[in-house]
Amino acid sequence: MSDKLRDKSIVDEMNNSFLDYAMSVIVSRALPDVRDGMKPVHRRILYAMSEIGNYADKPYKKSARIVGDVIGKYHPHGDTAVYETMVRMAQDFSYREMLVDGHGNFGSLDGDGAAAMRYTEARMSKIAMEMLRDINKGTIEYQENYDATEKEPAVLPGKFPNLLVNGTSGIAVGMSTNIPPHNLGEVIDGCIAYMKNDEITIRELMEFIKGPDFPLGGEILGVQGIAKAYETGNGSIKVRGKYQVVYDKVDKATIIFNEIPFQVNKANLIEKIADNVKSKRIEGITDLRDESDRDGIRIVIELRRGMTPEVVINNLFKYTQLESNFPTNMLALVYGEPKVLNLKEIIKYFVEHQIVVIERRTKYDLDKAKARIHILEGLQIAVNNIDEVIKIIRSSSNSENARRALEEKYDLSEIQSKAILEMRLQKLTGLEIDKLTEEIAELIEIITDLEDILARPERVKEIIENELIDIKERFSNPRRSQILYNYIDNNLDYEDLIEEEEVIITLTNSGYIKRMKTDEYRLQNRGGKGLKGMAVADEDRVEHIISLSTHSDLMFFTDTGKVYRTRAHRVPEYSRTARGIPLVNIIDLQEGERIRNILSVKEYNEESLVFITKNGIGKKTALTEYERVNKNGKKALNLREDDNVVSVFTAKDEDKIIVTSRFGNAAVMEATQLRNMGRTSTGVKVMSFKMDDDCIISGNVAHEGDLVLSISENGYGKNTPIEDYRVINRGGKGVRNMKVTEKTGSVAKTVVLPSEQRDETDLLMITEQGQTIRVATSDISIIGRNTQGVRVMRLNEGEFISNIELIHEVAGEEETTTEVEQSIESEASPSVDNE
């Protein structure tokens, strides 16, 4: 008895035992393998389903049968844990690409549990079949199960990057993992890009893999959290629900959430909103309903009349899980060792695994082909010497003697001789002999091809790429989560992740701003009625419109003489008919402060910034003085009483400046007539007026050969060469620019168009009621100064041109519409003001 007892320190025993337990949890339960993205329980569920033939094209089997096989053969844990895991694999709100096809009640987004396993049925999904494809071709290693009575796969072949596509979460001992799901097509594109260039950077990979793609959609705020997670393996990704605001006939707003953040319990969310309303933390909500059904989520929040929706929405994001953080920790097992991985490393290990799978599959197919051709070569020998073979067989006392005699006579292997003895007489027909010869020839080609694959690594990668493309074509679907790039942290530089493109930004007089793609406005013929713009309230209208690059600065000049700045891509993108968001969400405007002018600046060079005011005052200041503008704005100039800025533009000393008035006069002067002044100076007189109620409506920089494009309030316009305007000293009354009549109305705005760009530039016009039209500037006639121009846009009674902007890009194929079609489109009135 004493021989079996050993003295041992309890501290050492606890240390060793706990370490064994911890490693067992880490390796065998809680963490996924980087190669197939699965924990042991997920892998065992799919393998057990494949072993009982529970395929996607076969009938469903009872969930209890599947769970029984899993715990009986491979997973010695509770049936509840296994069933709950299988249920999650069948939920479209838990997995981006479901691996189990469930039949019956498999739970809900409200936290309702699945029906008991005796009631539900399941089978593998179609994409899950790709995880086990070629598993019987020696592609992976097997290991003994818990009692050494069965064999189970140590890893699945995993033909797509499941770790990224479906993500995972798990808590081990002293470590945890939380990897978000991604879009299948994007991840496959990233893998292919890596295979083509293994020196690719993570930033370059992010051109293909934009970010997580959650099953429930939602909006991801910015890319800084994504980039940090992809580069370091750790990060926090902010996600919020997606909503739309609908107004009824009495301008009462209703907020509808159709998407919520990943892993948020909908029932608890609605209860939390209700609690906040009761406690008056969130005010203005009169009704809260859950109208969700099998077609999707629909949380309806009705507001009190006159309540600003943006205020309520911001409070909902602040106090509820409609906005939440997804903490990312990309920890996985790499050949049995837990490691925190960046995006490139995850893709690298997946590709390495696929290379091993393809090589082992190819070796398996090659060995099988060689074994088959070996037998066929023996059969061919027998057929060519059939009389002698029959003679040997008939003269032998038994099959063993016949086999040995054939081996000695024709130098055959045991496998070949056995195949000859088992050969049927029908193989001796001419047709069968021809088939034998053809099969040998085909096998020779196959063997040559397989050996070539093993000899050339580039062919292995080509096969992997083709198989990934095939999976993408069959299973990929559009991205569900929208990434809002405009929420990038100002302290971080992720602009290289933003595609540079020409966009249009509009701002209404009530302060709603939005960004749109230029193709939102198709090209129309001169004289059309245009397209319906955003739905505006009676007191709201589009006041400013500007075309610029997403990589440009957007400078806002206010009626108090201050300037604010942001990057163009930080303005949220909306459709042509959407209202946009309040500008105060982007810059810190003071109460009562209004935007008077917007300017785009690509770079801060040696040019000067020129201000032209309504009362004819001009000021020129070095552009570099406005390079650093903080969030609270900066003083741009001093304004006299009853004056405001109408135009801000950049100019060089060799340029000309043209100033135009409402009643059709223009003054052209050399830029040198305005000397550079300090940032807070007032300026000097640049133009006087012939009539007391006249005022400046535009100021522009001009060069030799340019065209002065003038548009009147009633939609008439013309191009006039700059050479038609004589240069005067500043302060003069100028010359006639456009003939103003009752038909044309006063001049709305004037822009300067380089003549060489006339065929490549479009004019976007917008009315106070939000109607827009995009026409080619080449359609607008070149005529003299003292003319009224031609009709450019047909307006309804009481409608006036509000603003115009040049779009400097080559237009696509011109689309013309009939007047009836234009009328139909112009009368379309959407009910949704926000998207």
ZAMARGU-4260 file (C-alpha; in steps of 0.2 Angstrom, whole numbers, plus 5000, padded with zeros to 4 digits):
<rodrens>
0) 5000/5000/5000 | 5014/5012/5004 | 5022/5009/4987 | 5008/5017/4979 | 5009/5033/4989
5) 5020/5048/4984 | 5023/5064/4993 | 5019/5079/4982 | 5017/5098/4985 | 4999/5103/4984
10) 5005/5119/4975 | 5014/5109/4961 | 4999/5098/4959 | 4987/5112/4958 | 4998/5121/4945
15) 5000/5106/4934 | 4982/5100/4935 | 4975/5118/4931 | 4987/5119/4917 | 4981/5103/4910
20) 4963/5109/4912 | 4967/5126/4904 | 4976/5118/4889 | 4961/5106/4887 | 4949/5120/4886
25) 4959/5131/4875 | 4963/5117/4862 | 4949/5106/4863 | 4934/5117/4867 | 4934/5136/4866
30) 4945/5141/4852 | 4943/5139/4833 | 4957/5132/4822 | 4963/5145/4810 | 4962/5133/4795
35) 4944/5128/4795 | 4937/5141/4808 | 4929/5129/4818 | 4929/5123/4836 | 4929/5104/4840
40) 4910/5104/4843 | 4906/5112/4826 | 4918/5101/4817 | 4910/5086/4825 | 4893/5091/4821
45) 4896/5092/4803 | 4907/5077/4802 | 4893/5067/4811 | 4880/5073/4799 | 4891/5068/4784
50) 4894/5051/4791 | 4875/5047/4792 | 4872/5054/4775 | 4863/5070/4781 | 4868/5080/4766
55) 4859/5095/4759 | 4851/5085/4745 | 4844/5072/4756 | 4829/5072/4768 | 4830/5080/4785
60) 4834/5069/4800 | 4828/5072/4818 | 4840/5083/4828 | 4840/5071/4842 | 4847/5058/4830
65) 4861/5070/4825 | 4865/5075/4843 | 4865/5057/4849 | 4878/5053/4836 | 4889/5068/4841
70) 4889/5065/4859 | 4890/5046/4857 | 4905/5045/4845 | 4915/5061/4846 | 4909/5074/4859
75) 4908/5068/4877 | 4898/5082/4884 | 4880/5087/4887 | 4867/5085/4874 | 4860/5103/4877
80) 4877/5111/4873 | 4878/5101/4857 | 4860/5105/4852 | 4862/5124/4856 | 4878/5124/4845
85) 4869/5116/4831 | 4854/5128/4833 | 4865/5143/4831 | 4873/5135/4815 | 4855/5136/4808
90) 4850/5154/4813 | 4852/5167/4799 | 4854/5180/4812 | 4869/5171/4820 | 4878/5165/4805
95) 4882/5175/4790 | 4882/5159/4780 | 4872/5145/4789 | 4880/5128/4790 | 4865/5119/4795
100) 4848/5119/4786 | 4835/5118/4800 | 4817/5113/4799 | 4806/5118/4813 | 4807/5131/4827
105) 4826/5136/4829 | 4823/5151/4840 | 4821/5169/4836 | 4830/5186/4837 | 4819/5190/4853
110) 4829/5177/4862 | 4816/5163/4861 | 4824/5146/4862 | 4822/5132/4849 | 4810/5118/4851
115) 4816/5102/4859 | 4827/5092/4848 | 4815/5078/4847 | 4803/5090/4837 | 4816/5098/4825
120) 4825/5092/4810 | 4841/5097/4801 | 4853/5093/4788 | 4869/5101/4781 | 4867/5117/4771
125) 4874/5117/4753 | 4889/5128/4758 | 4893/5117/4773 | 4896/5103/4760 | 4911/5113/4754
130) 4918/5112/4771 | 4919/5093/4769 | 4923/5092/4751 | 4936/5079/4747 | 4937/5073/4765
135) 4938/5055/4759 | 4953/5058/4748 | 4966/5059/4762 | 4966/5078/4762 | 4966/5079/4781
140) 4973/5070/4796 | 4962/5060/4808 | 4963/5057/4826 | 4956/5045/4839 | 4940/5050/4848
145) 4938/5051/4867 | 4938/5032/4869 | 4949/5027/4855 | 4935/5018/4846 | 4932/5030/4832
150) 4942/5041/4821 | 4937/5060/4819 | 4945/5073/4808 | 4958/5085/4817 | 4953/5098/4804
155) 4941/5099/4790 | 4946/5103/4772 | 4937/5119/4773 | 4936/5125/4755 | 4931/5143/4760
160) 4938/5154/4774 | 4925/5150/4787 | 4934/5159/4801 | 4932/5176/4793 | 4915/5172/4784
165) 4905/5166/4799 | 4917/5173/4813 | 4917/5165/4830 | 4917/5169/4849 | 4923/5159/4864
170) 4930/5161/4881 | 4944/5150/4886 | 4955/5150/4902 | 4964/5167/4902 | 4960/5171/4884
175) 4945/5174/4873 | 4941/5176/4855 | 4928/5187/4846 | 4930/5187/4827 | 4916/5196/4817
180) 4908/5188/4802 | 4912/5195/4784 | 4905/5194/4767 | 4910/5178/4757 | 4913/5186/4741
185) 4924/5200/4748 | 4934/5187/4758 | 4937/5176/4743 | 4943/5191/4733 | 4955/5195/4747
190) 4962/5177/4747 | 4964/5178/4728 | 4973/5195/4730 | 4985/5187/4743 | 4989/5172/4732
195) 4993/5183/4717 | 5004/5194/4729 | 5010/5188/4746 | 5018/5204/4749 | 5001/5213/4749
200) 4999/5225/4764 | 4984/5225/4775 | 4978/5241/4769 | 4978/5234/4751 | 4969/5219/4757
205) 4956/5231/4764 | 4952/5236/4746 | 4944/5219/4744 | 4939/5215/4762 | 4930/5231/4766
210) 4925/5226/4784 | 4914/5215/4794 | 4897/5210/4786 | 4885/5206/4800 | 4870/5195/4797
215) 4858/5208/4803 | 4866/5222/4792 | 4867/5239/4802 | 4879/5253/4799 | 4898/5252/4804
220) 4904/5269/4810 | 4921/5273/4802 | 4935/5261/4797 | 4948/5266/4810 | 4941/5252/4822
225) 4941/5240/4807 | 4959/5245/4802 | 4966/5243/4819 | 4958/5225/4821 | 4964/5220/4804
230) 4982/5226/4808 | 4984/5221/4826 | 4971/5208/4829 | 4962/5219/4842 | 4950/5233/4840
235) 4933/5240/4843 | 4920/5241/4829 | 4905/5253/4832 | 4889/5247/4824 | 4872/5255/4824
240) 4855/5251/4818 | 4849/5257/4801 | 4834/5268/4800 | 4823/5279/4789 | 4812/5293/4794
245) 4795/5295/4786 | 4784/5310/4787 | 4765/5310/4786 | 4754/5324/4778 | 4755/5335/4794
250) 4774/5333/4795 | 4773/5321/4809 | 4789/5310/4809 | 4790/5292/4812 | 4807/5283/4814
255) 4808/5265/4807 | 4822/5254/4811 | 4824/5239/4799 | 4842/5233/4804 | 4849/5232/4822
260) 4867/5228/4828 | 4873/5210/4828 | 4870/5200/4843 | 4857/5212/4850 | 4841/5204/4858
265) 4827/5213/4849 | 4814/5211/4863 | 4826/5217/4876 | 4830/5232/4865 | 4812/5237/4863
270) 4810/5235/4882 | 4825/5246/4885 | 4818/5260/4873 | 4802/5259/4883 | 4811/5261/4900
275) 4820/5276/4893 | 4804/5284/4887 | 4796/5281/4904 | 4810/5289/4913 | 4810/5304/4901
280) 4828/5301/4897 | 4822/5300/4879 | 4808/5312/4875 | 4796/5315/4860 | 4791/5297/4857
285) 4772/5294/4857 | 4771/5276/4851 | 4783/5261/4850 | 4778/5245/4840 | 4787/5230/4834
290) 4780/5226/4817 | 4794/5213/4813 | 4789/5197/4803 | 4796/5184/4793 | 4801/5197/4780
295) 4813/5206/4792 | 4814/5218/4806 | 4803/5233/4808 | 4804/5243/4824 | 4792/5258/4822
300) 4794/5274/4833 | 4781/5287/4831 | 4786/5305/4837 | 4776/5320/4843 | 4772/5332/4830
305) 4786/5346/4828 | 4799/5334/4836 | 4815/5334/4827 | 4819/5316/4823 | 4838/5318/4824
310) 4837/5323/4842 | 4827/5307/4846 | 4839/5296/4835 | 4854/5303/4844 | 4847/5299/4861
315) 4842/5281/4855 | 4860/5278/4849 | 4866/5285/4866 | 4855/5276/4878 | 4851/5259/4870
320) 4859/5245/4860 | 4854/5253/4844 | 4872/5258/4844 | 4885/5246/4851 | 4903/5241/4850
325) 4909/5225/4844 | 4925/5221/4853 | 4937/5211/4841 | 4950/5199/4847 | 4956/5188/4832
330) 4963/5174/4842 | 4964/5156/4834 | 4974/5140/4835 | 4988/5139/4824 | 4994/5121/4823
335) 4988/5119/4841 | 4995/5135/4848 | 4984/5150/4852 | 4989/5166/4843 | 4982/5183/4840
340) 4982/5186/4821 | 4980/5200/4809 | 4969/5199/4794 | 4984/5194/4782 | 4990/5180/4794
345) 4972/5173/4794 | 4972/5172/4775 | 4989/5166/4774 | 4986/5151/4786 | 4970/5147/4776
350) 4979/5147/4759 | 4993/5136/4767 | 4980/5124/4772 | 4972/5124/4755 | 4989/5121/4747
355) 4991/5105/4758 | 4973/5100/4755 | 4975/5101/4736 | 4992/5093/4736 | 4986/5078/4746
360) 4970/5077/4736 | 4981/5077/4720 | 4992/5063/4727 | 4977/5053/4732 | 4970/5054/4714
365) 4987/5051/4707 | 4990/5035/4717 | 4972/5029/4713 | 4975/5033/4694 | 4992/5023/4694
370) 4984/5009/4703 | 4970/5008/4690 | 4982/5009/4675 | 4992/4996/4683 | 4978/4984/4683
375) 4972/4989/4666 | 4990/4986/4659 | 4989/4968/4666 | 4972/4966/4658 | 4978/4972/4642
380) 4992/4959/4643 | 4979/4945/4646 | 4968/4951/4631 | 4983/4951/4619 | 4988/4934/4625
385) 4971/4927/4629 | 4973/4909/4622 | 4989/4906/4632 | 4981/4914/4647 | 4966/4902/4646
390) 4978/4888/4643 | 4988/4892/4659 | 4972/4894/4669 | 4964/4877/4663 | 4980/4868/4667
395) 4982/4874/4684 | 4975/4864/4699 | 4969/4879/4708 | 4968/4898/4707 | 4983/4901/4717
400) 4994/4890/4705 | 4986/4899/4691 | 4990/4916/4698 | 5008/4911/4701 | 5010/4904/4684
405) 5003/4920/4676 | 5015/4931/4686 | 5030/4921/4681 | 5025/4920/4662 | 5021/4938/4660
410) 5030/4947/4674 | 5014/4952/4682 | 5011/4959/4700 | 5000/4950/4712 | 4986/4963/4709
415) 4987/4961/4690 | 4986/4942/4691 | 4971/4943/4703 | 4962/4955/4691 | 4965/4944/4676
420) 4958/4929/4686 | 4943/4939/4690 | 4940/4946/4673 | 4923/4942/4664 | 4922/4934/4647
425) 4913/4950/4641 | 4929/4959/4642 | 4935/4949/4627 | 4923/4958/4615 | 4930/4970/4603
430) 4920/4984/4610 | 4927/4981/4628 | 4945/4979/4621 | 4943/4996/4613 | 4936/5004/4630
435) 4951/4996/4639 | 4963/5005/4627 | 4954/5021/4628 | 4954/5021/4647 | 4972/5018/4648
440) 4975/5033/4636 | 4964/5044/4647 | 4973/5038/4663 | 4990/5042/4655 | 4984/5060/4652
445) 4977/5061/4670 | 4993/5055/4678 | 5003/5067/4667 | 4992/5081/4673 | 4992/5076/4691
450) 5011/5075/4691 | 5012/5092/4683 | 5001/5099/4697 | 5012/5092/4711 | 5028/5098/4702
455) 5022/5116/4699 | 5016/5126/4715 | 5008/5139/4703 | 4996/5126/4697 | 4991/5122/4715
460) 4987/5140/4718 | 4977/5141/4701 | 4966/5127/4707 | 4963/5135/4724 | 4958/5151/4715
465) 4946/5142/4703 | 4938/5133/4717 | 4936/5149/4727 | 4929/5158/4712 | 4916/5144/4710
470) 4911/5145/4728 | 4909/5164/4726 | 4899/5162/4711 | 4887/5150/4719 | 4885/5156/4736
475) 4890/5174/4738 | 4877/5188/4741 | 4878/5207/4742 | 4885/5215/4758 | 4872/5219/4771
480) 4882/5230/4783 | 4885/5248/4776 | 4901/5256/4781 | 4900/5275/4785 | 4917/5281/4780
485) 4912/5299/4785 | 4914/5294/4804 | 4933/5292/4802 | 4942/5299/4818 | 4950/5316/4814
490) 4966/5311/4823 | 4968/5296/4811 | 4973/5296/4793 | 4963/5282/4784 | 4959/5293/4768
495) 4968/5281/4757 | 4954/5269/4761 | 4942/5281/4753 | 4939/5280/4734 | 4943/5297/4726
500) 4928/5302/4715 | 4919/5317/4710 | 4903/5320/4720 | 4890/5333/4723 | 4886/5341/4740
505) 4870/5351/4743 | 4865/5361/4758 | 4847/5368/4762 | 4843/5384/4770 | 4837/5375/4785
510) 4854/5366/4787 | 4852/5349/4779 | 4868/5342/4770 | 4871/5327/4760 | 4883/5320/4748
515) 4878/5311/4731 | 4887/5303/4716 | 4886/5314/4701 | 4877/5300/4691 | 4862/5303/4702
520) 4858/5316/4689 | 4857/5310/4672 | 4861/5321/4657 | 4845/5329/4649 | 4843/5340/4634
525) 4842/5359/4636 | 4824/5365/4640 | 4819/5350/4650 | 4810/5351/4666 | 4823/5341/4676
530) 4821/5328/4690 | 4813/5329/4707 | 4826/5332/4720 | 4825/5329/4738 | 4808/5331/4747
535) 4809/5348/4756 | 4797/5356/4767 | 4788/5372/4762 | 4800/5383/4771 | 4815/5373/4765
540) 4825/5374/4749 | 4842/5369/4742 | 4853/5385/4745 | 4871/5378/4741 | 4877/5365/4729
545) 4895/5361/4725 | 4904/5348/4714 | 4921/5342/4721 | 4932/5327/4725 | 4930/5316/4740
550) 4948/5320/4745 | 4945/5339/4745 | 4942/5350/4760 | 4925/5358/4761 | 4926/5375/4769
555) 4910/5383/4775 | 4909/5402/4777 | 4895/5409/4788 | 4886/5426/4790 | 4896/5430/4805
560) 4912/5429/4795 | 4919/5413/4802 | 4925/5398/4792 | 4923/5379/4796 | 4931/5365/4788
565) 4929/5346/4785 | 4934/5333/4772 | 4921/5330/4758 | 4920/5311/4761 | 4915/5314/4779
570) 4898/5321/4773 | 4886/5306/4773 | 4881/5299/4756 | 4862/5299/4752 | 4851/5297/4737
575) 4845/5311/4726 | 4828/5311/4735 | 4834/5310/4753 | 4834/5325/4764 | 4852/5322/4772
580) 4857/5326/4790 | 4859/5342/4799 | 4875/5351/4796 | 4877/5353/4815 | 4881/5334/4816
585) 4897/5338/4806 | 4903/5355/4811 | 4900/5365/4827 | 4890/5379/4821 | 4884/5392/4834
590) 4866/5395/4837 | 4859/5406/4824 | 4874/5405/4813 | 4870/5402/4794 | 4881/5396/4780
595) 4883/5409/4766 | 4896/5401/4755 | 4904/5384/4752 | 4921/5382/4744 | 4931/5366/4740
600) 4950/5366/4742 | 4961/5352/4736 | 4978/5359/4742 | 4984/5374/4751 | 4996/5382/4739
605) 5003/5400/4735 | 4985/5405/4729 | 4975/5418/4738 | 4957/5417/4744 | 4946/5430/4737
610) 4930/5435/4746 | 4916/5445/4737 | 4901/5452/4747 | 4883/5456/4742 | 4887/5475/4744
615) 4902/5474/4732 | 4916/5473/4744 | 4931/5462/4740 | 4945/5455/4750 | 4961/5444/4746
620) 4970/5434/4759 | 4984/5421/4757 | 4975/5403/4756 | 4988/5396/4768 | 4981/5406/4782
625) 4965/5395/4782 | 4975/5378/4781 | 4972/5375/4800 | 4954/5377/4805 | 4949/5368/4821
630) 4932/5361/4825 | 4925/5377/4832 | 4929/5387/4816 | 4940/5402/4813 | 4938/5420/4809
635) 4938/5422/4790 | 4934/5441/4788 | 4926/5456/4796 | 4909/5459/4788 | 4900/5476/4788
640) 4882/5478/4794 | 4869/5471/4782 | 4882/5463/4771 | 4886/5445/4768 | 4898/5434/4758
645) 4891/5428/4741 | 4907/5421/4733 | 4923/5413/4739 | 4936/5407/4727 | 4955/5405/4724
650) 4965/5416/4712 | 4983/5420/4707 | 4991/5437/4704 | 4990/5434/4685 | 4972/5430/4685
655) 4957/5441/4682 | 4942/5443/4693 | 4924/5445/4687 | 4910/5451/4698 | 4892/5450/4692
660) 4876/5459/4699 | 4858/5454/4700 | 4852/5466/4687 | 4864/5460/4673 | 4880/5470/4675
665) 4898/5464/4676 | 4915/5471/4682 | 4931/5463/4676 | 4948/5468/4685 | 4965/5462/4687
670) 4968/5451/4703 | 4983/5462/4707 | 4970/5477/4710 | 4966/5467/4726 | 4981/5467/4738
675) 4983/5453/4751 | 4976/5458/4768 | 4975/5450/4784 | 4963/5436/4789 | 4952/5447/4799
680) 4952/5463/4788 | 4936/5470/4780 | 4941/5473/4762 | 4939/5486/4748 | 4926/5491/4736
685) 4926/5481/4720 | 4910/5486/4711 | 4897/5500/4712 | 4879/5499/4706 | 4869/5508/4693
690) 4853/5505/4703 | 4851/5506/4722 | 4843/5489/4724 | 4856/5480/4714 | 4868/5468/4723
695) 4882/5456/4719 | 4876/5438/4715 | 4893/5430/4709 | 4912/5432/4709 | 4923/5421/4699
700) 4941/5419/4694 | 4944/5420/4675 | 4958/5418/4662 | 4960/5422/4644 | 4949/5411/4633
705) 4936/5407/4646 | 4917/5408/4644 | 4906/5417/4656 | 4890/5406/4659 | 4876/5416/4666
710) 4859/5409/4671 | 4843/5419/4675 | 4830/5415/4689 | 4818/5410/4675 | 4830/5397/4668
715) 4838/5407/4653 | 4856/5406/4650 | 4871/5409/4639 | 4889/5408/4637 | 4899/5424/4633
720) 4918/5425/4630 | 4928/5434/4643 | 4936/5444/4630 | 4919/5453/4627 | 4921/5462/4644
725) 4934/5476/4645 | 4945/5477/4660 | 4941/5491/4672 | 4948/5497/4689 | 4940/5491/4704
730) 4925/5500/4711 | 4918/5504/4694 | 4900/5500/4688 | 4906/5488/4674 | 4897/5484/4658
735) 4881/5474/4653 | 4883/5455/4656 | 4865/5449/4653 | 4849/5457/4646 | 4837/5456/4661
740) 4818/5456/4656 | 4802/5451/4664 | 4804/5435/4654 | 4821/5430/4660 | 4820/5437/4678
745) 4835/5444/4686 | 4852/5434/4686 | 4853/5420/4698 | 4871/5416/4696 | 4886/5417/4685
750) 4901/5404/4683 | 4916/5404/4673 | 4919/5389/4661 | 4936/5386/4653 | 4932/5385/4634
755) 4943/5369/4632 | 4932/5360/4645 | 4916/5365/4637 | 4913/5348/4629 | 4918/5339/4645
760) 4908/5349/4658 | 4890/5348/4663 | 4879/5361/4672 | 4869/5356/4687 | 4854/5368/4690
765) 4843/5367/4705 | 4827/5377/4710 | 4821/5383/4726 | 4808/5368/4726 | 4822/5355/4724
770) 4819/5352/4705 | 4836/5348/4697 | 4842/5347/4679 | 4859/5342/4672 | 4863/5348/4655
775) 4879/5349/4644 | 4887/5366/4644 | 4890/5363/4625 | 4871/5364/4623 | 4871/5382/4629
780) 4874/5395/4615 | 4889/5406/4615 | 4882/5424/4612 | 4886/5442/4616 | 4885/5451/4632
785) 4869/5462/4629 | 4857/5447/4626 | 4845/5437/4636 | 4851/5420/4632 | 4841/5404/4628
790) 4829/5393/4638 | 4840/5380/4648 | 4827/5374/4660 | 4808/5375/4659 | 4801/5380/4676
795) 4784/5379/4683 | 4774/5395/4688 | 4782/5403/4704 | 4797/5392/4703 | 4815/5400/4702
800) 4833/5394/4700 | 4841/5393/4717 | 4859/5388/4712 | 4870/5381/4699 | 4886/5371/4699
805) 4898/5365/4685 | 4902/5346/4685 | 4920/5344/4678 | 4919/5326/4671 | 4916/5318/4655
810) 4897/5313/4654 | 4892/5296/4650 | 4880/5292/4635 | 4867/5305/4634 | 4850/5300/4640
815) 4836/5310/4633 | 4818/5310/4640 | 4802/5316/4633 | 4792/5330/4641 | 4779/5317/4647
820) 4793/5306/4655 | 4801/5322/4663 | 4784/5327/4670 | 4781/5310/4678 | 4798/5310/4686
825) 4797/5327/4692 | 4780/5324/4700 | 4786/5308/4709 | 4786/5313/4728 | 4795/5301/4739
830) 4788/5299/4757 | 4805/5294/4764 | 4816/5309/4769 | 4831/5300/4776 | 4839/5284/4770
</rodrens>
